[in-house]
C-alpha cells in the first residue's frame, strides 16, 4: 500500500523550510507566523 512504510521517518523529507519575516510591522505578526508554523508542524 502506498504511504504505509513505517520504516521511513519525518527526517527523510529533506531539509526544513525557512521562514523569514522582512520588516514585520507589529509583534503580533511574528506571533501569528510562529503559531502558523507550529500548527503545520514546522
C-alpha positions in Angstrom: 0.0 0.0 0.0 1.2 3.5 -0.8 2.3 5.6 2.2 2.3 2.9 4.7 6.1 2.3 5.0 6.6 2.6 8.8 10.4 2.5 8.5 10.5 6.0 7.0 10.7 8.9 9.4 9.8 12.5 9.1 13.6 13.2 8.7 13.5 11.6 5.3 11.6 14.5 4.0 14.7 16.6 3.4 15.7 20.0 4.7 13.1 22.0 6.7 11.7 25.2 5.1 13.0 28.5 6.2 10.6 31.3 7.1 11.9 34.9 7.0 9.8 37.8 8.1 11.0 41.0 6.5 10.2 44.1 8.5 7.2 42.8 10.4 5.2 45.9 11.3 3.8 44.6 14.6 4.9 42.0 17.2 1.5 40.2 16.6 2.7 39.4 13.1 5.7 37.5 14.5 3.4 35.6 16.9 0.9 34.7 14.2 3.7 33.4 11.9 5.1 31.3 14.7 1.7 29.9 15.6 1.0 29.0 11.9 4.4 27.3 11.7 3.6 25.3 14.9 0.1 24.3 13.6 1.6 22.9 10.4 4.5 21.1 12.2 7.3 23.4 11.0 
